[in-house]
Amino acid sequence: MNSPLDLLDRPAPTAPADLTLRRGAARVLLDNWTGASTVPSRTLYPHQWSWDSAFVAVGLRHLSVRRAQRELESLLAAQWADGRVPHIVFNPALPHDAYFPSPDFWRSSTAGRVSGAPSSVETSGIVQPPVHALAAWLVHRADPAESRRRGFLARVRPRLAAWHDYLLGRRDLGGGGLAAVVHPWEPGMDNSPSWDRALKRVEPSPPDTFRRADLDHGHPADRPTDLDYGRYVRLATEYREAGYDDRVVRHRFAVEDPTFNALLIVSELALAAMARELGLPGQRHTERAAELTRALVDRLWDERAGLFRVRDLHTGEPVDERTVSGLIPLLVPQLPEDVVRRLHSTLTGPRFSAPATHLVPSYDLTGHAFDPTRYWRGPAWFNTAWLIERGLRTHGFHTDAERLRTGFLTEAGRSGFAEYVDPATGAARGTRHFSWTAALTLDLLSTDLEEAGP
């Protein structure tokens, strides 16, 4: 394993500003490394998070391919027997009050036994977006010889395939071929206005039954309200009491999310590429990606709005909110050309253009629920910018992609690698020294000549 000094002194861009930014980003990842994985934040998020680790691995591959591999391997080591990859893997060295919901809330090793939770590590019982296979493929491509020497793809591919099988099997709750999410934390955009109507069906847990650790490190104006948090806790409690078994639980919150399924499509294509690399048939994954793309367009595309909508599976209706989740499917390479054109028009139009930062707000700038500081209700996030930048390059919008890339790098450095920023002013919000912001900064500094597809 490389020493911290080695990682900081790897070959880098020659421009002084890029070198300074690169060293700052590398320092964040070194400081947040635990020895086996990278925490999103030493204060607000002190354990391992699922899609965070995937984004971190994408950036770490430019410092140490071995460490990037370890990031993904440590997460997949906590995979459940039913295939799910949990959204949190808890560090047993930390006290339970370091984060809520804590291990003694989820009780994965006992409550999750029927669903195949591991007994050797405590995790949450829900999931996050399936960006992991894409990350693993990018890590492999960073140094194919080292990847082959260590058998990296041969070890992670079966776990990633089982993860996708879980999502396309037990989580096809709508019967239309898309994966459903059953908690607002699962699509990663926890406090999106897209969940508001569905959450009104949920009776919140009483506030005296839990204590929010997030407010110890985050400003209340940035975070979800106590009412919404109580609903999050109620949903997680009901899932736990059903043994996290999707075959028996009646999910009171169940939606099909555009970003979640777009990432599943791109990761299916990455699995197909892995299979070919290993001399195995990859047609199954290619076909599933095509089927998912058709279902995504058929079930979630809104031509009038010019973006993809969340579908509420309890009502069967699309949710009338415009969010960044509806733009990220630009990542999908086989989208119909008319859909690509409309998405691009929406992305560059007044609802999602923030000229001062060139970043993409998480919610329609003109929408009724827009809030430039509150979690996922308006602020611009760096991981969504990275995904959209990749989508723009996938479909040949290189000028727009470069504008977004430049805005990303400028605001990441200026904000101290913040969790997210005010889209209009660039003011840093959330926690600072955030791992995926730093990791994706490294990637955008390093991938000028890299093709966008998996």
Disulfide bonds with the S-S distance in Angstrom:
none
